[in-house]
């Protein structure tokens, strides 16, 4: 009997200690490890690859850069027709400067003559002109405040035009004949100073004009671009080239142009031939441009990726060697850190706090990388993760329906 009493007493003590420890553990977990959560919201992420790249065109170098002083009449990236004049070449620097000054005077004369011939300046609504003046002044101020001065000249010319119109509209002047005569006198004096007429530099074919040649023209035959090898790309990226000494510019003759880059196997496998992507040049302020994956050519542990482009602007015309960000896709959904994802009964999901209960919510990944997953949204699926659900971030021992308090 004594043994039985001792055994029962030990069992009671053991059970009491177990219950005390369990209650203490639960109290400790609630008091010192409160549930922490993270609200899930919609996010848009991009699947990208960044690589060193080089832009290649079908280019024709224009000769004549050593025969005189060049006065360009076209801007970079401007479309020209076959036989179109892209510049005038003058014997001396002074002749070129005089010709530029003459052109500015002639533009002013034409502008004032057009104002006098319009016949509508005297009946123009002054309030409309004042509104236009304010808007153009703000444009001029904005252009001078930043580092990009592309629109400064146009904004200044427009502002002067509006001021002249207001003078006519308010009767401050009746015409600009005196001003035109004075400007014409200056123009005639400049014409007399120009020693010889400029020799026109014309384009031998239609295309896009670029003022500079960097030595990569003809470095690779773009008619064979689809078969370019990684070694060819490596050579283009590392070799030193010398610009032609007599180049006065070049013509990019084809509508399509190409960007080639070296990719690792993992990067290349995220792409496929004929896929549509967007390219953003890291050192350019130009927006991302659409491109098509023309080829993915392997050799060893590298791939030569070829992207075909058709967009052309002044800034893109100047792009040659720089890093490019290939935007493979853009995905919008619920962004979830991978460390909070669990697999329950073969389904991926996360535990969320629903009042004082843990609930398992499934996810449907549309993109995964860089330590997170983007899940698609379906508000009609009650079992799927939804916007503003609170993901439990500090518990990995949960089950669906478990009470949290």
C-alpha positions as CSV (number, residue, x, y, z in Angstrom):
1,X,0.0,0.0,0.0
2,X,2.8,2.4,0.8
3,X,4.4,1.9,-2.6
4,X,1.0,2.7,-4.3
5,X,0.6,5.8,-2.3
6,X,4.1,7.0,-3.2
7,X,3.6,6.3,-6.9
8,X,0.3,8.1,-7.0
9,X,1.9,11.1,-5.2
10,X,4.7,11.2,-7.7
11,X,2.3,11.0,-10.6
12,X,0.3,13.9,-9.1
13,X,3.4,15.9,-8.6
14,X,4.7,15.2,-12.2
15,X,1.3,16.0,-13.7
16,X,1.1,19.2,-11.7
17,X,4.6,20.2,-12.8
18,X,3.8,19.5,-16.4
19,X,0.6,21.5,-16.3
20,X,2.4,24.4,-14.6
21,X,5.2,24.3,-17.2
22,X,2.7,24.2,-20.1
23,X,0.6,27.1,-18.6
24,X,3.8,29.0,-17.9
25,X,5.1,28.4,-21.5
26,X,1.8,29.7,-23.0
27,X,1.8,32.7,-20.7
28,X,5.4,33.4,-21.6
29,X,4.7,33.1,-25.3
30,X,1.7,35.5,-25.1
31,X,3.3,38.0,-22.8
32,X,6.8,38.1,-24.1
33,X,6.4,36.9,-27.7
34,X,3.2,38.6,-28.9
35,X,2.1,37.8,-32.4
36,X,3.8,40.1,-34.9
37,X,2.2,40.6,-38.3
38,X,2.9,42.3,-41.7
39,X,0.1,43.7,-43.8
40,X,0.3,42.6,-47.4
41,X,-0.4,45.1,-50.1
42,X,-0.4,45.3,-53.9
43,X,3.0,45.8,-55.5
44,X,4.4,45.9,-59.0
45,X,7.8,44.4,-59.5
46,X,10.0,43.9,-62.6
47,X,11.9,40.8,-63.6
48,X,15.2,42.3,-64.9
49,X,18.7,41.3,-66.1
50,X,21.5,43.9,-66.2
51,X,24.4,43.4,-68.5
52,X,27.2,45.2,-70.4
53,X,26.0,45.8,-73.9
54,X,26.8,47.6,-77.2
55,X,24.5,49.1,-79.8
56,X,25.1,48.2,-83.4
57,X,23.6,49.9,-86.5
58,X,24.0,49.8,-90.3
59,X,26.1,53.0,-90.5
60,X,27.7,55.0,-93.2
61,X,30.4,57.5,-92.3
62,X,30.3,60.9,-93.9
63,X,33.7,62.2,-95.1
64,X,34.8,65.8,-95.2
65,X,35.7,66.6,-91.6
66,X,39.2,67.9,-92.4
67,X,38.4,70.2,-95.4
68,X,37.0,73.1,-93.4
69,X,34.8,74.2,-90.6
70,X,31.5,72.4,-90.3
71,X,28.2,74.1,-89.6
72,X,25.6,71.4,-89.0
73,X,22.0,72.0,-90.1
74,X,20.7,68.8,-88.6
75,X,20.4,67.5,-85.0
76,X,21.4,64.0,-83.7
77,X,18.8,61.5,-84.5
78,X,17.0,63.6,-87.1
79,X,15.6,61.8,-90.1
80,X,17.2,62.8,-93.5
81,X,16.3,61.8,-97.0
82,X,18.8,60.7,-99.7
83,X,20.6,63.8,-100.9
84,X,19.5,65.9,-98.0
85,X,21.9,68.5,-96.6
86,X,23.2,67.8,-93.1
87,X,25.8,70.5,-92.9
88,X,27.6,73.3,-94.7
89,X,31.4,73.4,-94.8
90,X,33.1,76.8,-94.7
91,X,36.8,77.7,-95.3
92,X,37.3,79.5,-92.0
93,X,35.8,79.5,-88.5
94,X,34.8,83.2,-89.0
95,X,32.8,82.4,-92.1
96,X,30.9,79.7,-90.2
97,X,30.2,82.1,-87.3
98,X,29.0,84.8,-89.6
99,X,26.7,82.3,-91.4
100,X,25.2,81.3,-88.1
101,X,24.7,84.9,-87.0
102,X,23.1,85.6,-90.5
103,X,20.7,82.8,-90.1
104,X,19.5,84.0,-86.7
105,X,19.0,87.5,-88.1
106,X,17.0,86.1,-91.1
107,X,14.8,84.1,-88.7
108,X,14.1,87.3,-86.7
109,X,13.2,89.2,-89.8
110,X,10.9,86.5,-91.0
111,X,9.2,86.3,-87.6
112,X,8.5,90.1,-87.5
113,X,7.4,90.1,-91.2
114,X,4.9,87.3,-90.4
115,X,3.5,89.3,-87.5
116,X,3.0,92.4,-89.7
117,X,1.4,90.3,-92.5
118,X,-1.1,88.4,-90.2
119,X,-3.5,91.3,-89.9
120,X,-4.9,89.8,-86.8
121,X,-2.5,91.2,-84.2
122,X,-4.6,94.3,-83.5
123,X,-7.7,92.3,-82.6
124,X,-6.0,89.7,-80.5
125,X,-7.5,89.2,-77.0
126,X,-4.8,90.7,-74.7
127,X,-5.9,88.4,-71.8
128,X,-5.2,85.4,-74.0
129,X,-1.7,86.8,-74.8
130,X,-1.1,87.4,-71.1
131,X,-2.0,83.8,-70.3
132,X,0.3,82.6,-73.0
133,X,3.1,84.8,-71.8
134,X,2.8,83.5,-68.3
135,X,2.9,79.9,-69.5
136,X,5.9,80.4,-71.7
137,X,7.7,82.3,-69.0
138,X,7.3,79.4,-66.7
139,X,8.6,77.0,-69.4
140,X,11.6,79.2,-69.8
141,X,12.2,79.3,-66.1
142,X,11.8,75.6,-65.8
143,X,14.3,75.0,-68.7
144,X,16.9,77.2,-67.1
145,X,16.6,75.6,-63.6
146,X,17.6,72.1,-64.7
147,X,20.6,70.6,-66.4
148,X,18.6,69.7,-69.6
149,X,18.6,72.8,-71.8
150,X,17.1,71.2,-74.9
151,X,14.0,73.4,-75.0
152,X,15.7,76.7,-73.9
153,X,16.1,78.2,-77.4
154,X,12.5,77.5,-78.4
155,X,11.0,78.8,-75.2
156,X,13.0,82.0,-75.5
157,X,11.9,82.5,-79.1
158,X,8.2,81.9,-78.2
159,X,8.4,84.4,-75.3
160,X,9.8,87.1,-77.6
161,X,7.1,86.4,-80.2
162,X,4.3,86.8,-77.6
163,X,5.8,90.0,-76.3
164,X,5.9,91.4,-79.9
165,X,2.3,90.4,-80.4
166,X,1.2,92.1,-77.2
167,X,2.9,95.4,-78.4
168,X,0.9,95.3,-81.5
169,X,-2.3,94.3,-79.7
170,X,-2.0,97.1,-77.1
171,X,-1.0,99.8,-79.7
172,X,2.4,100.2,-78.2
173,X,3.8,99.9,-81.7
174,X,1.9,100.1,-85.1
175,X,4.4,97.9,-87.0
176,X,8.0,96.6,-86.9
177,X,9.2,98.1,-90.2
178,X,11.9,100.1,-88.5
179,X,13.2,97.1,-86.6
180,X,13.1,94.9,-89.8
181,X,15.1,97.6,-91.7
182,X,17.7,97.7,-89.0
183,X,18.0,93.9,-88.9
184,X,18.2,93.7,-92.7
185,X,21.1,96.2,-92.7
186,X,22.9,93.9,-90.2
187,X,22.2,90.9,-92.4
188,X,23.6,92.6,-95.5
189,X,26.8,93.6,-93.7
190,X,27.3,89.9,-92.6
191,X,26.7,88.7,-96.1
192,X,29.5,90.9,-97.3
193,X,31.9,89.5,-94.7
194,X,31.3,85.8,-95.6
195,X,34.2,85.0,-97.9
196,X,32.7,82.0,-99.7
197,X,29.5,80.2,-99.7
198,X,29.4,77.0,-97.7
199,X,29.9,73.7,-99.5
200,X,26.9,71.5,-98.7
201,X,27.5,68.1,-97.1
202,X,24.7,65.8,-98.2
203,X,23.6,62.3,-97.2
204,X,24.2,59.5,-99.7
205,X,21.1,57.6,-98.4
206,X,18.0,58.0,-96.3
207,X,18.4,57.4,-92.6
208,X,19.1,59.0,-89.2
209,X,21.9,61.6,-88.9
210,X,24.4,61.5,-86.1
211,X,27.1,64.2,-85.8
212,X,29.9,62.0,-84.5
213,X,31.6,58.8,-85.6
214,X,33.3,56.7,-82.8
215,X,35.1,54.0,-84.7
216,X,32.6,51.2,-84.2
217,X,31.0,51.8,-87.6
218,X,31.5,48.6,-89.5
219,X,33.0,46.8,-86.5
220,X,30.6,44.0,-87.0
221,X,28.5,43.2,-90.1
222,X,24.9,43.6,-88.8
223,X,23.6,41.5,-91.7
224,X,25.0,38.6,-89.7
225,X,24.0,39.8,-86.3
226,X,21.7,36.9,-85.6
227,X,24.7,34.5,-85.6
228,X,27.0,36.6,-83.4
229,X,29.0,34.6,-80.9
230,X,30.0,35.4,-77.3
231,X,33.6,35.9,-78.3
232,X,32.5,38.5,-80.9
233,X,30.6,40.4,-78.3
234,X,33.5,40.2,-75.8
235,X,35.8,41.6,-78.5
236,X,33.4,44.5,-79.2
237,X,33.1,45.3,-75.5
238,X,36.8,45.3,-74.8
239,X,38.6,46.4,-78.0
240,X,39.8,50.0,-78.4
241,X,38.7,51.8,-81.5
242,X,39.8,55.0,-83.1
243,X,37.3,57.5,-84.6
244,X,37.9,58.2,-88.3
245,X,40.0,61.4,-88.6
246,X,38.1,62.8,-91.5
247,X,34.5,61.9,-90.3
248,X,31.9,64.6,-90.4
249,X,29.2,62.4,-89.0
250,X,27.3,59.3,-90.1
251,X,24.0,58.1,-91.3
252,X,22.2,55.2,-89.6
253,X,20.5,53.7,-92.6
254,X,18.3,51.0,-91.3
255,X,15.1,51.4,-89.3
256,X,16.1,48.4,-87.1
257,X,19.1,48.5,-84.9
258,X,20.5,46.0,-82.4
259,X,21.8,45.7,-78.9
260,X,24.1,42.8,-78.1
261,X,25.1,41.7,-74.6
262,X,26.8,38.8,-72.8
263,X,24.6,36.8,-70.4
264,X,25.2,33.9,-68.1
265,X,23.2,30.6,-68.7
266,X,20.9,31.4,-65.8
267,X,20.1,34.9,-67.2
268,X,19.7,33.6,-70.8
269,X,17.3,30.9,-69.6
270,X,14.9,33.6,-68.4
271,X,14.6,34.7,-72.0
272,X,13.4,33.1,-75.2
273,X,13.8,34.0,-78.8
274,X,11.1,36.2,-80.3
275,X,10.1,37.3,-76.7
276,X,9.1,40.9,-76.3
277,X,11.1,42.9,-73.7
278,X,12.0,46.5,-72.8
279,X,15.4,47.9,-72.6
280,X,16.6,50.8,-70.4
281,X,20.1,52.2,-70.8
282,X,21.5,52.8,-67.4
283,X,23.5,56.0,-68.4
284,X,20.7,57.5,-70.5
285,X,17.7,59.6,-69.4
286,X,15.7,58.0,-72.2
287,X,12.6,55.9,-71.2
288,X,12.7,52.1,-71.7
289,X,12.2,51.1,-75.3
290,X,10.5,48.0,-76.7
291,X,12.7,45.3,-78.2
292,X,12.5,41.7,-79.5
293,X,14.9,38.9,-78.5
294,X,16.4,38.1,-81.9
295,X,18.9,35.4,-80.8
296,X,20.5,33.7,-77.8
297,X,23.7,32.1,-79.0
298,X,25.6,29.9,-76.4
299,X,29.3,29.1,-76.2
300,X,30.8,27.7,-73.1
301,X,29.3,29.3,-70.0
302,X,28.2,32.5,-71.9
303,X,25.4,33.5,-74.2
304,X,25.4,36.2,-76.8
305,X,22.0,37.9,-76.6
306,X,20.8,40.0,-79.5
307,X,17.9,42.4,-79.1
308,X,16.3,44.1,-82.1
309,X,15.0,47.7,-81.7
310,X,13.1,50.1,-83.9
311,X,12.7,53.2,-81.7
312,X,15.1,56.1,-82.5
313,X,15.6,59.5,-80.8
314,X,18.4,62.0,-80.4
315,X,19.6,60.3,-77.2
316,X,19.3,56.8,-78.5
317,X,21.3,57.8,-81.6
318,X,24.3,58.5,-79.2
319,X,24.1,55.2,-77.3
320,X,27.0,52.8,-78.0
321,X,28.6,51.0,-75.1
322,X,27.0,51.0,-71.7
323,X,25.0,48.8,-69.2
324,X,21.5,47.9,-70.2
325,X,18.7,46.7,-68.0
326,X,16.6,44.1,-69.8
327,X,13.0,44.2,-68.4
328,X,11.7,40.7,-69.0
329,X,8.3,41.2,-67.4
330,X,6.3,43.3,-65.0
331,X,4.1,41.7,-62.4
332,X,1.4,43.1,-60.1
333,X,0.2,41.2,-57.1
334,X,0.8,40.6,-53.4
335,X,4.4,40.6,-52.5
336,X,5.3,38.0,-49.8
337,X,8.8,37.4,-48.3
338,X,9.8,33.8,-49.0
339,X,10.7,33.2,-45.3
340,X,7.0,33.4,-44.4
341,X,5.8,30.9,-46.9
342,X,4.8,27.4,-45.8
343,X,3.6,24.3,-47.6
344,X,0.5,22.6,-46.2
345,X,-1.0,19.6,-47.9
346,X,1.1,20.3,-51.0
347,X,-0.1,23.9,-51.3
348,X,2.0,27.0,-50.8
349,X,0.7,29.7,-48.6
350,X,1.1,31.8,-45.5
351,X,-0.5,32.0,-42.0
352,X,-2.5,35.1,-41.4
353,X,-4.1,36.5,-38.2
354,X,-8.0,36.3,-38.3
355,X,-9.0,37.8,-35.0
356,X,-7.5,35.5,-32.4
357,X,-7.1,32.6,-34.9
358,X,-4.4,31.6,-37.3
359,X,-5.7,30.9,-40.8
360,X,-3.8,29.3,-43.7
361,X,-4.1,31.3,-46.9
362,X,-2.9,29.9,-50.2
363,X,-0.8,31.9,-52.7
364,X,-0.6,31.5,-56.5
365,X,2.9,32.7,-57.5
366,X,3.3,34.7,-60.7
367,X,6.9,35.7,-60.0
368,X,9.6,34.6,-57.6
369,X,13.1,36.0,-57.1
370,X,15.3,38.1,-54.9
371,X,13.9,36.6,-51.7
372,X,10.2,37.3,-52.4
373,X,7.2,35.9,-54.3
374,X,4.4,37.8,-56.0
375,X,1.0,36.1,-55.7
376,X,-1.9,36.8,-58.0
377,X,-5.1,38.4,-56.6
378,X,-8.5,36.8,-56.7
379,X,-11.0,38.4,-54.3
380,X,-13.6,35.7,-55.0
381,X,-11.3,32.9,-53.6
382,X,-11.8,33.0,-49.8
383,X,-9.0,30.6,-49.2
384,X,-6.4,32.7,-51.0
385,X,-4.3,35.5,-49.6
386,X,-6.0,38.9,-50.0
387,X,-5.0,42.5,-49.9
388,X,-4.4,43.8,-46.3
389,X,-4.3,40.3,-44.8
390,X,-2.0,40.3,-41.8
391,X,0.8,37.7,-42.3
392,X,2.1,36.2,-39.1
393,X,5.9,36.8,-39.2
394,X,7.2,35.4,-35.9
395,X,5.6,31.9,-35.7
396,X,6.6,28.8,-37.7
397,X,4.7,26.2,-35.6
398,X,1.1,27.1,-36.6
399,X,-1.7,25.1,-38.0
400,X,-5.0,26.3,-39.6
401,X,-7.5,27.3,-37.0
402,X,-5.1,27.5,-34.1
403,X,-6.1,29.9,-31.4
404,X,-3.5,32.6,-30.9
405,X,-4.5,33.7,-27.4
